[in-house]
Amino acid sequence: MRTGSKSSHVAIVTGANQGIGAATAKLLAARGVAVLCAYLRLPAPGEAEDGDRYHRERSVDGNVVAEEIRRAGGRAEACEADLSDPAVPERLFDVAEDRLGPVDILVNNASGWIQDTFTPDPVDRFDRPLRPVTPATWSRQFAVDALAPALLIGELARRHRARGADWGRIVGLTSGGELGFPGEVSYGAAKAAQTNYTLSAAAELAGLGITANVVHPPVTDTGWVTDEVREFVASSPATFHVADPAEVAKTIAFLTSDEAALVTGNVITLR
């Protein structure tokens, strides 16, 4: 990664210690954006339930990503914070402004991913553990994937107005389909809520020069993709690729660029 010329833009990217978030942070930094890498480490693999590689990657310290960006000549800071705490969004903006400058790009990538279901099935088709929908699964999923993005969008808009800014970019990440998300029902519902918040922001914040879009990635190898998953994708008429996080990051980076000034209020499905 080689960092290009500096810009005046500052981004918060959530879930930036691995996967799509890390790839997005690196690409934005390579294009001259200063990046706050917000992240939360999952338990180490020995303590985890759902697959060693996925949890190993989710347990990476976000400072590793920030340091890689700095070594390449970019500007980045890392901040570990639990987005299920409603006080965190304001704190992330405070940290970003203190260390990097006013934030005008927000990438809501983090997920509190939990697999829950209305069925009695103990595992899904890929042998991943399922659990019933409970207040705990709902609360965790919606806190990170719906409430936190809404509060982050609100904080961006509030500070944007206060300083009289006229340029901003919001990108959310979603998943699921028209028939919900069987086997990951709270995840799908929370992502649908985040999509609605983001599209509302596109309408309400357009006059402030802020665009807001949602990216629906294809199956992306962020540590959970197995040979069985690849076989499923190859045989599916609706899924075409298993993407690398860096491929998804290119679309996100485009949506944060000047070239995407007229692109707003969209759910962009990648296949």
TIGUBA-261013 format. One line per field, with one value per residue (C-alpha): residue number from 1; z, y, x. Coordinates in nm, 4 decimals. Last residue first. Example, Ala and Ser with C-alpha at 12.3 -4.5 7.8 and 13.67 -1.06 7.14 Angstrom:
BEGIN
n <- 2  1 .
up <- 0.7140  0.7800 .
north <- -0.1060  -0.4500 .
east <- 1.3670  1.2300 .
This chain:
BEGIN
n <- 271  270  269  268  267  266  265  264  263  262  261  260  259  258  257  256  255  254  253  252  251  250  249  248  247  246  245  244  243  242  241  240  239  238  237  236  235  234  233  232  231  230  229  228  227  226  225  224  223  222  221  220  219  218  217  216  215  214  213  212  211  210  209  208  207  206  205  204  203  202  201  200  199  198  197  196  195  194  193  192  191  190  189  188  187  186  185  184  183  182  181  180  179  178  177  176  175  174  173  172  171  170  169  168  167  166  165  164  163  162  161  160  159  158  157  156  155  154  153  152  151  150  149  148  147  146  145  144  143  142  141  140  139  138  137  136  135  134  133  132  131  130  129  128  127  126  125  124  123  122  121  120  119  118  117  116  115  114  113  112  111  110  109  108  107  106  105  104  103  102  101  100  99  98  97  96  95  94  93  92  91  90  89  88  87  86  85  84  83  82  81  80  79  78  77  76  75  74  73  72  71  70  69  68  67  66  65  64  63  62  61  60  59  58  57  56  55  54  53  52  51  50  49  48  47  46  45  44  43  42  41  40  39  38  37  36  35  34  33  32  31  30  29  28  27  26  25  24  23  22  21  20  19  18  17  16  15  14  13  12  11  10  9  8  7  6  5  4  3  2  1 .
up <- -0.6683  -0.5232  -0.4285  -0.3982  -0.1723  -0.2842  -0.1332  -0.2772  -0.5847  -0.7236  -0.5461  -0.6265  -0.8131  -0.5034  -0.3249  -0.0321  -0.2575  -0.4494  -0.1277  -0.0420  -0.3875  -0.3632  -0.0101  -0.1446  -0.3574  -0.0680  0.1469  -0.1037  -0.2699  -0.3018  -0.6287  -0.8189  -0.5656  -0.6982  -0.9107  -0.6339  -0.7213  -0.7023  -0.3887  -0.2140  -0.3156  -0.1723  0.1532  0.1744  0.1123  0.4120  0.4407  0.8000  0.7982  0.6275  0.2961  0.1471  0.0245  -0.1868  -0.0344  0.0202  0.0238  0.1652  0.0622  0.2224  0.0614  0.2680  0.1051  0.3875  0.1779  0.1232  0.4981  0.5324  0.2192  0.2373  0.6149  0.5675  0.3380  0.6108  0.8850  0.6651  0.5832  0.9516  1.0262  0.7551  0.9040  1.2414  1.0898  0.9061  1.2159  1.4279  1.1845  1.1192  1.0355  0.7835  0.6725  0.5589  0.2528  0.0439  0.1223  0.3815  0.4307  0.4953  0.5180  0.5637  0.3863  0.4888  0.3063  0.3824  0.2192  0.3083  0.6558  0.8646  1.1828  1.3842  1.0923  1.0404  1.4161  1.4366  1.1131  1.2134  1.5591  1.4106  1.1716  1.4615  1.6717  1.3911  1.3232  1.6950  1.7233  1.4212  1.3897  1.7344  1.9645  1.7350  1.7514  2.1225  2.2182  1.9915  2.1098  2.4753  2.4473  2.3008  1.9504  1.9714  1.9144  1.6092  1.5906  1.2502  1.0673  0.7226  0.6702  1.0118  1.3533  1.6568  1.4665  1.6950  1.4529  1.5222  1.4711  1.6088  1.4711  1.6347  1.4531  1.6597  1.3350  1.2442  0.8953  0.9465  0.7323  0.8224  0.6250  0.7254  1.0616  1.1928  1.2680  1.3248  1.6936  1.8772  1.6089  1.5886  1.9659  2.0098  1.7207  1.8789  2.2149  2.0653  1.9150  2.2391  2.4817  2.3476  2.4663  2.2210  2.0075  2.2326  2.1859  2.0814  1.9176  1.6453  1.4820  1.1220  0.8957  0.5925  0.5044  0.4403  0.7909  0.9219  0.7459  0.8801  1.2279  1.2044  1.0975  1.3830  1.6242  1.5515  1.7666  1.6033  1.7844  1.4852  1.2768  1.5344  1.5763  1.2085  1.1914  1.5030  1.4306  1.6261  1.9999  2.1124  2.4257  2.2641  1.9606  2.1588  2.2518  2.0074  1.9709  1.9306  1.6606  1.5540  1.3029  1.2878  0.9378  0.7712  0.4017  0.1433  -0.1075  0.0548  0.3798  0.2217  0.0944  0.4309  0.6237  0.3699  0.3890  0.7679  0.7685  0.5034  0.7014  1.0121  1.2757  1.1201  1.2699  1.2473  0.9988  1.1071  0.8294  0.8025  0.4820  0.4180  0.1614  0.1655  -0.1563  -0.2094  0.0355  -0.1020  0.0000 .
north <- -0.9785  -0.6301  -0.4709  -0.0924  0.0314  0.3902  0.7256  0.9083  0.9080  1.2614  1.3517  1.0125  1.1587  1.3624  1.0360  0.8569  0.6348  0.5373  0.4272  0.2014  0.0441  -0.0181  -0.1582  -0.4411  -0.5640  -0.5278  -0.7513  -1.0374  -1.1488  -1.4940  -1.4476  -1.5032  -1.5347  -1.5521  -1.8708  -2.0603  -2.3566  -2.1700  -1.9858  -2.3135  -2.4686  -2.1674  -2.2020  -2.5688  -2.4820  -2.2500  -1.8755  -1.7472  -1.5358  -1.2174  -1.3925  -1.1942  -1.3370  -1.0464  -0.7000  -0.4906  -0.1323  0.1438  0.5080  0.8512  1.1782  1.4904  1.8345  1.9908  2.0066  1.6329  1.5696  1.4729  1.2621  1.0738  1.0478  0.8691  0.6245  0.5614  0.5096  0.2681  0.0684  0.0520  -0.0894  -0.3528  -0.4421  -0.4902  -0.7165  -0.9292  -0.9728  -1.0488  -1.3235  -1.4909  -1.8406  -1.7054  -1.3511  -1.1614  -1.2718  -0.9706  -1.0204  -1.0194  -0.7971  -0.4332  -0.2041  0.1700  0.4562  0.8203  1.1021  1.4725  1.8104  2.1504  2.2248  2.5064  2.4082  2.3346  2.1758  1.9120  1.8538  1.7665  1.5649  1.3514  1.2937  1.1876  0.9471  0.7988  0.7690  0.5893  0.3635  0.2757  0.2013  -0.0307  -0.2765  -0.2497  -0.2068  -0.4035  -0.7182  -0.7039  -0.6291  -0.8928  -1.1689  -1.0769  -1.0362  -1.3865  -1.5341  -1.8981  -2.0075  -2.1375  -2.2906  -2.2974  -2.6312  -2.4656  -2.5407  -2.3887  -2.5493  -2.6346  -2.6148  -2.5399  -2.2701  -1.8992  -1.8256  -1.6566  -1.6128  -1.3161  -1.0519  -0.7420  -0.5744  -0.2935  -0.1363  0.2046  0.4119  0.7815  1.0528  1.4222  1.4076  1.7238  1.6785  1.3930  1.3470  1.5645  1.5431  1.1641  1.1192  1.3453  1.1745  0.8354  0.9653  1.0789  0.7343  0.5553  0.6863  0.4444  0.1465  -0.1390  0.0211  -0.1211  0.0877  0.0320  0.3416  0.3382  0.6356  0.6945  0.9332  0.7895  0.7467  0.3731  0.3116  0.5162  0.2920  -0.0226  0.1326  0.1996  -0.1596  -0.3063  -0.0566  -0.2248  -0.5203  -0.8499  -1.0555  -1.0510  -1.2314  -1.5060  -1.5191  -1.5902  -1.8365  -2.0268  -2.0872  -2.0119  -2.0476  -1.8475  -1.8830  -2.0589  -1.8366  -1.5142  -1.3231  -1.0562  -0.7343  -0.4128  -0.1597  0.2021  0.2846  0.6646  0.7499  1.0467  1.0434  1.0660  0.8051  0.5397  0.6257  0.5496  0.2196  0.1182  0.2058  0.0210  -0.2962  -0.2863  -0.2429  -0.5074  -0.7735  -0.6828  -0.4178  -0.1557  -0.2603  0.1028  0.3429  0.7069  0.9258  1.2572  1.4592  1.7458  1.5456  1.4148  1.2947  0.9210  0.6473  0.3368  0.0000 .
east <- -2.2329  -2.2328  -2.5623  -2.5673  -2.8438  -2.8873  -2.9845  -2.6855  -2.4635  -2.4446  -2.1185  -1.9642  -1.6647  -1.5768  -1.5007  -1.6635  -1.8760  -1.5630  -1.3938  -1.6870  -1.6774  -1.3032  -1.3411  -1.5561  -1.2670  -1.0214  -1.2426  -1.1950  -1.5134  -1.6682  -1.8484  -2.1722  -2.4537  -2.8104  -2.8091  -2.6245  -2.4004  -2.0668  -2.1778  -2.2674  -1.9349  -1.7517  -1.9461  -1.8502  -1.4851  -1.5065  -1.5709  -1.5636  -1.2466  -1.3549  -1.4063  -1.6913  -2.0215  -2.1401  -2.1391  -2.4530  -2.3273  -2.5460  -2.5396  -2.5420  -2.4337  -2.3755  -2.3699  -2.5698  -2.8859  -2.8596  -2.8833  -3.2496  -3.2849  -2.9548  -2.9935  -3.3254  -3.1454  -2.8895  -3.1475  -3.3419  -3.0290  -2.9404  -3.2858  -3.2456  -2.9060  -3.0726  -3.3374  -3.0817  -2.8680  -3.1737  -3.2806  -2.9480  -3.0684  -3.3160  -3.2230  -3.5295  -3.7213  -3.6237  -3.2579  -2.9831  -2.6807  -2.5941  -2.2942  -2.3312  -2.1563  -2.1818  -2.0029  -1.9763  -1.9170  -2.0711  -1.9401  -2.0886  -1.9016  -2.2146  -2.3969  -2.1245  -2.1025  -2.4719  -2.4737  -2.1738  -2.3229  -2.6561  -2.4873  -2.2902  -2.6062  -2.7907  -2.4912  -2.4748  -2.8481  -2.8692  -2.5790  -2.4178  -2.7180  -2.9473  -2.7363  -2.6621  -3.0217  -3.1764  -2.9423  -2.9984  -3.3762  -3.3822  -3.4016  -3.2965  -2.9377  -2.7547  -2.4066  -2.2324  -2.2571  -2.2597  -2.6300  -2.7072  -2.6671  -2.8844  -3.2157  -3.5121  -3.6351  -3.6989  -3.3308  -3.0222  -2.6727  -2.5025  -2.3008  -2.2251  -2.1273  -1.8904  -1.8992  -2.0571  -1.8196  -1.8332  -1.6546  -1.6536  -1.4774  -1.3105  -0.9394  -0.6929  -0.6111  -0.8631  -1.1309  -1.1021  -1.1068  -1.4098  -1.5888  -1.5245  -1.6492  -1.9800  -2.0326  -1.9292  -2.1919  -2.4542  -2.2427  -2.3118  -2.0421  -1.7719  -1.4571  -1.0963  -0.9526  -0.6894  -0.5201  -0.4293  -0.2401  -0.0664  0.3006  0.3030  0.4345  0.1407  -0.1121  0.0538  0.0509  -0.3225  -0.3911  -0.1847  -0.3404  -0.6718  -0.5646  -0.6612  -0.9303  -1.1671  -0.9045  -0.8649  -1.2403  -1.2975  -1.0079  -1.1120  -1.4775  -1.7934  -1.7610  -1.4608  -1.2484  -0.9524  -0.9866  -0.9270  -1.2391  -1.3577  -1.1606  -1.3522  -1.2662  -1.2540  -0.9799  -0.9724  -0.8590  -0.6870  -0.7763  -0.4966  -0.6024  -0.3814  -0.5589  -0.8950  -0.7572  -0.6124  -0.9287  -1.1431  -0.9330  -0.9450  -1.3228  -1.3828  -1.1969  -1.0004  -0.9258  -1.1513  -1.4841  -1.5890  -1.4306  -1.4196  -1.2897  -1.1057  -1.0813  -0.8416  -0.6514  -0.2952  -0.1339  -0.1152  -0.0202  0.1403  0.0000 .
